[in-house]
Amino acid sequence: MKKVISMLVVVLLLLMAFAGCGSAPASKGESGNSQNSSAVSSKVSSAATDSFENKELNIAVFEGGFGSDYWYGIVEAFEAAYEGVKVNMQISPTIGDTIRPQIAAGDIPDFLVLNGASYEVITSLILEHGLLDITDVFEGKALESDEALKDKILDGLLDSSVCSPYGDGKIYQAPLNGAPGGLVYNAALFQENGWEIPATWDEFFALGEKAKEKGIYLLTWAGIYPGYLQNAFLPAMKSAVGEDGFAKITSYQEGSVIDTEALDILKLFERMTEEDYILPGTVALNHTQSQQELLMDHVLFIPNGTWIESEMADAPRADGFTFAMAPAPAMKAGDTRYVQVAMETMSIPVAAKNPELAKEFLRFLYTDQSVAMFAEKANAVGATKDSIEMAKSYISESMYNMYSVFNEENVKSAVLSFDTQAQGSKVSLDDELWSPVADVVNGAMTADAWAENIENAFTQIRSELEAAQ
């Protein structure tokens, strides 16, 4: 099989779950849109509306951290813009459980927004080639301009293996959002001390020396959930080895880790341990405990994502604390730095009864009206390039700061993913990639041994894939 959902299952579901808890839900009961629906309806001609013979659209939506108010509002706006159209929406935190039997019975929704635990339904549809090719939606014009819709989308999303799971250059999933993950820090602390964000690892460690003088450690993370490290250290690997080198890692090629600069990234943990840059006790912390250490200015950085703001909304913090985000440093000055992107996705089943209206609904979700409503009602930033500026007046300073990492010089966004493993694989890449860090930090394992374990896991994965052919 070609590249199919090239995110290893554990990491992919983790990313989707992280994206799903990315913002606090808006208050319930607001069903209308404060943005005037005429903003888009004026762009929709009666001829365009009349071109849809079937004006009934059935959609299924996962209700996660973004809440439900946006979806009720955008459905109302779509119906107002397209006269005679009726949208039937099912929305629930357990939507996957609701629609599985419906799909099995052939009663398939026209449009799916399934994330979090419900994403397993999408995984199954991808493996069964059950999602519609929606490349034409993005190659075609945006609703509000003559610009190709794909040119409005944040770079790095549509060509990712999440949106293009078969490696054929075609798009089967559309990004709802593109939330950055990286090194989260307190902007107020940096401003107070006149510290600059390190662009290289040498600058990173130099900053660590300055922080030590104030009794502040350089790094912590959720030690008992080490998958959080991917938000900084997968981008660091890609920066270190380059696009081609990282493609070798994600396709499990021999020597792609142990014989490359990827090993240097693993060795950073040894250096941070030996030179006392890691917050003591990190390997035993959970996610909220490690995040609390950041909020109290006990540490400079934590690998994390934008969900940290809502997750820690009621937690005590240092005076003036304001979240911001930095990309992982590069090995050399001037090298590209990458920002890990977690996104929730939207799709149209091949068996949809009304695929053309579903495509129009998808186009509608990328209008300025929709992007503004997403910010207002979900406290979230959409997947278009101008979403962050459009959302600025609705989202918090912290959220704006974190999304602004995309605008940093020489920084690229990337959905970092691995090729599929053989069905029933006995290898957990999450265990091999991140769990050993505790042993490295405790001195029970060297980074070289860690790299050897990863290489051995890659060997077994290649063997399993060969046997499955």
C-alpha positions in Angstrom: 0.0 0.0 0.0 1.2 3.5 -0.8 1.5 6.2 1.9 -1.7 5.8 3.9 -2.3 8.2 6.8 1.4 8.6 7.2 1.0 9.4 10.9 1.9 6.5 13.1 -1.4 5.6 14.8 -0.5 6.6 18.3 1.1 9.9 17.3 -1.7 10.7 14.9 -4.4 10.2 17.4 -2.4 12.2 19.9 -2.1 15.1 17.5 -5.8 15.0 16.7 -6.6 14.8 20.4 -4.4 17.7 21.2 -6.0 19.8 18.4 -9.4 18.8 19.7 -8.7 20.3 23.2 -7.2 23.4 21.7 -9.6 26.0 23.0 -12.2 26.6 25.6 -15.7 26.1 24.3 -17.9 29.2 23.9 -20.9 29.6 26.2 -23.9 27.5 25.3 -27.0 28.8 23.9 -25.6 31.2 21.3 -27.1 29.9 18.1 -26.9 32.9 15.9 -23.9 34.6 14.2 -23.1 38.1 15.2 -21.5 38.5 11.7 -24.1 39.5 9.2 -24.9 36.6 7.0 -25.2 39.0 4.0 -21.4 39.2 4.1 -21.3 36.0 2.1 -24.8 35.8 0.7 -24.1 38.8 -1.4 -21.4 36.7 -3.1 -23.7 33.8 -3.8 -25.9 34.2 -6.9 -29.3 32.6 -7.2 -28.0 30.7 -10.2 -25.3 29.1 -8.0 -27.9 28.2 -5.4 -30.3 26.8 -8.0 -27.5 24.6 -9.4 -27.9 22.2 -6.5 -30.8 19.9 -7.3 -30.6 18.3 -3.9 -30.6 21.1 -1.3 -30.5 18.9 1.8 -27.1 18.4 3.5 -26.4 15.9 6.3 -23.3 16.6 8.4 -21.7 14.9 11.4 -19.5 16.9 13.7 -17.3 16.0 16.6 -17.9 18.3 19.5 -14.5 18.8 21.2 -12.7 21.8 22.6 -14.1 24.2 20.0 -17.6 23.6 21.4 -20.8 23.7 19.3 -21.7 27.4 19.0 -19.5 27.9 15.9 -21.1 24.9 14.1 -24.7 26.0 14.9 -23.7 29.5 13.8 -22.1 28.5 10.5 -24.9 26.2 9.6 -27.4 29.0 10.1 -25.2 31.3 8.0 -24.9 28.8 5.2 -28.7 28.3 5.1 -29.1 32.0 4.9 -26.6 32.4 2.1 -28.1 29.5 0.0 -31.8 29.9 -0.2 -33.8 26.7 0.2 -30.8 24.7 1.5 -31.4 22.7 4.7 -28.5 21.4 6.8 -29.2 18.5 9.2 -26.4 18.4 11.7 -25.5 15.7 14.2 -23.0 17.0 16.8 -21.7 15.2 19.9 -18.6 14.5 21.8 -19.3 10.8 21.0 -20.3 11.3 17.4 -18.1 8.4 16.2 -20.2 6.0 18.2 -23.4 7.5 16.7 -22.5 7.3 13.1 -20.6 4.0 13.0 -23.8 1.9 12.8 -25.3 4.5 10.4 -22.4 4.0 8.1 -22.6 0.2 8.4 -26.3 0.5 7.4 -25.4 2.7 4.4 -26.8 5.9 5.9 -23.7 7.9 5.4 -23.5 11.7 6.2 -22.5 14.0 3.3 -19.9 15.8 5.4 -17.7 14.7 8.3 -15.8 16.6 11.0 -14.5 13.7 13.0 -11.6 14.2 15.4 -10.5 13.0 18.8 -11.6 9.4 19.4 -14.1 9.7 16.5 -11.1 10.0 14.1 -10.9 6.2 14.1 -13.9 6.3 11.7 -11.8 8.4 9.3 -8.9 6.0 9.6 -11.1 3.2 8.6 -12.5 5.1 5.6 -9.0 6.0 4.4 -7.9 2.4 4.6 -11.1 1.5 2.6 -10.6 4.3 0.1 -13.9 5.6 1.4 -13.1 9.4 1.2 -13.9 11.5 -1.8 -11.1 13.2 -3.8 -11.7 16.9 -3.0 -8.7 18.3 -4.9 -11.0 20.2 -7.3 -12.3 22.2 -4.3 -8.8 23.5 -3.6 -7.7 23.9 -7.2 -10.9 25.9 -7.9 -11.6 29.5 -6.9 -12.4 30.6 -3.4 -16.0 31.9 -2.9 -15.0 35.5 -2.2 -12.3 36.0 -4.8 -10.7 34.7 -8.0 -7.8 33.3 -5.9 -7.4 29.5 -5.9 -8.6 28.2 -2.6 -5.4 26.2 -2.0 -3.5 29.5 -2.1 -5.5 30.7 0.9 -4.5 27.7 3.1 -1.6 27.8 5.5 1.5 26.3 3.8 2.3 22.7 4.7 -1.2 21.5 5.4 -2.7 20.4 2.1 0.4 18.6 1.0 0.8 16.7 4.3 0.1 13.0 4.5 -2.9 13.7 6.6 -4.7 15.7 3.9 -3.1 13.6 1.1 -2.9 10.1 2.6 -2.1 8.1 -0.5 1.0 9.9 -1.8 -0.8 10.5 -5.1 -0.9 14.3 -4.8 -4.6 14.3 -4.3 -6.5 15.8 -1.4 -8.9 13.7 0.6 -9.1 15.7 3.9 -9.4 19.4 4.4 -7.9 21.3 7.4 -10.3 22.9 9.8 -7.4 24.6 11.6 -3.7 24.4 11.9 -2.6 24.8 15.5 1.2 25.2 16.1 3.2 23.2 18.6 6.6 24.2 19.8 8.5 25.5 22.8 6.0 27.4 24.9 7.3 30.2 27.1 6.3 33.2 29.2 6.7 36.3 27.0 6.6 38.6 30.1 9.6 36.8 31.6 11.6 37.2 28.5 10.7 40.9 28.1 11.5 41.6 31.8 15.0 40.1 31.4 15.7 41.3 27.9 16.2 37.8 26.6 15.9 36.9 22.9 14.4 33.6 21.6 17.3 31.3 20.7 17.5 30.5 17.0 20.2 27.9 17.4 21.0 25.2 20.0 24.1 27.0 21.0 22.0 30.1 21.8 19.5 27.8 23.6 22.2 26.6 26.0 23.7 30.1 26.4 20.2 31.3 27.5 20.1 28.4 29.9 23.2 29.7 31.6 21.5 33.1 32.1 18.4 31.5 33.4 20.5 29.5 35.9 21.7 32.7 37.5 18.0 33.4 38.4 17.3 29.9 39.6 15.3 29.0 36.5 15.7 25.7 34.6 15.7 25.6 30.8 13.3 22.8 30.0 10.6 20.5 31.4 7.9 18.4 29.8 5.2 15.9 30.8 7.6 13.1 31.8 4.9 10.4 32.1 3.5 11.4 28.7 6.7 11.9 26.8 4.9 12.1 23.4 4.6 15.8 24.2 8.3 16.1 23.2 7.3 15.6 19.6 6.2 19.3 19.5 9.8 20.4 19.7 12.1 17.5 18.8 10.5 16.2 15.6 10.8 19.7 14.1 14.4 19.8 15.4 15.2 16.6 13.7 13.8 17.8 10.4 15.8 21.0 10.7 18.9 19.0 11.5 18.7 16.4 8.7 16.7 18.4 6.0 13.7 17.5 4.0 15.2 14.4 2.3 16.8 13.2 5.5 13.6 13.5 7.4 11.7 11.6 4.7 14.2 8.7 5.3 13.4 8.7 9.0 9.6 8.7 8.5 9.9 5.9 6.0 12.0 3.8 8.4 15.2 3.7 6.3 18.2 2.0 7.7 20.8 4.4 9.3 18.4 7.3 9.0 18.8 8.1 12.7 22.0 6.6 14.0 24.2 7.7 11.1 22.8 11.3 10.8 22.4 14.6 12.7 19.2 13.1 14.1 21.4 11.4 16.7 22.7 14.9 17.6 19.2 15.9 18.6 18.8 12.8 20.8 22.2 13.7 22.4 20.8 17.1 23.4 19.0 15.3 26.3 22.3 14.0 27.5 23.8 17.4 27.5 20.8 19.0 29.2 21.1 16.3 31.9 24.8 16.6 32.4 24.8 20.4 32.5 21.7 20.6 34.8 19.3 22.3 32.4 16.3 20.0 33.0 13.9 20.7 35.8 14.5 18.1 38.5 11.7 15.5 38.7 10.6 16.1 35.1 10.3 12.4 34.2 7.7 11.9 36.9 5.4 14.9 36.0 2.1 14.7 34.2 1.0 17.3 31.7 -0.7 19.7 34.1 2.1 19.5 36.7 4.8 20.3 34.1 2.7 23.1 32.7 2.3 24.5 36.2 6.1 24.7 36.6 6.1 26.9 33.5 3.4 29.2 34.8 5.4 29.7 38.0 8.5 30.7 36.1 10.4 27.7 37.4 11.4 26.8 33.8 11.8 28.7 30.5 10.4 26.3 28.0 8.0 23.4 27.7 7.2 21.4 24.4 3.5 22.0 24.1 0.6 23.3 22.0 -2.0 26.1 22.0 -4.4 24.0 24.1 -2.2 24.9 27.1 -4.0 28.2 27.6 -7.5 26.7 28.1 -6.1 23.7 29.9 -4.4 25.9 32.5 -7.0 28.7 32.5 -7.6 28.6 36.2 -4.1 27.7 37.4 -2.0 30.1 39.5 0.8 31.9 37.6 3.5 34.5 37.9 2.4 38.1 37.7 1.9 39.2 34.1 2.3 35.7 32.6 1.6 35.6 28.9 1.9 32.5 26.7 4.1 32.7 23.6 5.7 30.0 21.4 9.1 29.5 19.7 10.1 27.0 17.1 12.7 24.4 18.0 16.2 25.8 17.5 18.3 24.8 14.5 21.8 23.4 14.5 23.2 26.3 12.5 22.3 29.9 12.1 20.2 30.4 9.0 18.9 26.9 8.9 15.1 26.5 8.5 13.2 26.0 11.7 10.0 24.0 11.7 6.8 24.4 13.6 4.8 21.2 14.3 1.2 21.6 13.2 -1.7 19.7 14.7 -5.0 20.0 12.8 -8.5 18.8 12.9 -9.9 17.7 9.5 -13.0 17.6 7.4 -13.9 15.2 4.7 -16.6 14.0 2.3 -17.4 10.3 2.0 -17.3 8.7 -1.4 -20.8 7.4 -0.7 -22.2 10.8 0.2 -25.6 11.4 -1.3 -25.0 15.1 -1.9 -21.3 15.5 -2.5 -21.6 18.7 -4.6 -23.4 20.6 -1.9 -21.0 19.2 0.6 -18.1 20.7 -1.5 -19.9 24.0 -1.5 -20.3 23.9 2.3 -16.5 23.2 2.5 -15.8 26.2 0.4 -18.1 28.3 2.7 -16.1 27.2 5.7 -13.0 29.1 4.3 -14.8 32.4 3.8 -13.8 35.4 5.9 -17.2 35.3 7.6 -16.5 31.7 8.7 -13.0 32.4 9.8 -14.2 35.3 12.0 -17.0 33.3 13.5 -14.6 30.5 14.3 -12.5 32.9 16.2 -15.4 34.6 17.9 -17.4 31.5 18.9 -14.7 28.9 19.4 -11.7 31.1 20.4 -9.9 29.4 17.6 -7.8 30.2 14.5 -8.7 28.7 11.1 -6.5 27.2 8.5 -6.2 30.1 6.2 -3.1 32.3 6.0 -4.9 35.4 7.2 -6.8 33.6 9.9 -4.5 34.8 12.7 -5.0 38.5 11.9 -8.7 38.1 11.4 -8.9 36.4 14.7 -6.8 38.9 16.6 -9.8 40.9 18.0 -11.5 37.7 19.3 -8.7 35.6 20.8 -6.5 36.3 23.7 -3.1 37.9 23.6 -1.6 34.6 24.6 -3.3 32.7 21.7 -2.3 35.4 19.2 1.3 35.2 20.4 1.4 31.4 20.0 0.0 31.5 16.5 2.3 34.3 15.5 5.1 31.7 15.6 4.1 31.0 11.9 5.3 34.5 11.1 8.8 34.2 12.4 11.6 34.6 9.9 12.9 31.4 8.3 10.2 29.3 10.0 8.0 26.8 8.1 5.0 24.9 9.3 4.9 21.1 8.9 2.6 18.2 9.7 5.3 15.7 10.8 4.3 12.2 10.2 5.5 8.6 9.7 4.6 6.1 7.0 2.0 3.5 7.8 3.1 0.4 9.6 1.9 -3.1 8.6 -1.5 -4.0 10.1 -1.0 -5.6 13.4 2.5 -4.3 13.8 4.1 -5.2 17.1 6.2 -2.0 17.2 5.0 1.0 19.1 6.9 3.9 17.6 5.7 6.2 20.4 7.4 3.9 22.9 10.6 3.7 20.9 10.8 7.4 20.0 9.9 9.1 23.3 9.6 6.7 26.2 13.4 6.1 26.4 14.1 9.7 27.2 13.4 9.0 30.9 16.2 6.5 31.0 18.5 8.9 29.2 17.8 11.7 31.7 18.2 9.2 34.6 21.5 8.0 33.2 20.3 4.5 32.6 20.6 4.7 28.8 22.9 6.6 26.4 21.6 8.5 23.4 23.5 6.1 21.2 21.6 3.2 22.7 18.4 5.1 22.2 19.2 5.6 18.5 20.0 1.8 18.2 16.6 1.0 19.7 14.9 3.2 17.1 17.0 1.6 14.3 16.0 -1.9 15.6 12.4 -0.8 15.6 12.7 0.5 12.0 14.2 -2.8 11.0 11.3 -4.8 12.4 8.8 -2.4 10.8 10.5 -2.8 7.4 10.4 -6.6 7.9 6.7 -6.5 8.8 5.9 -4.3 5.8 7.8 -6.7 3.5 6.0 -9.7 4.9 2.6 -8.0 4.4 3.2 -7.4 0.6 
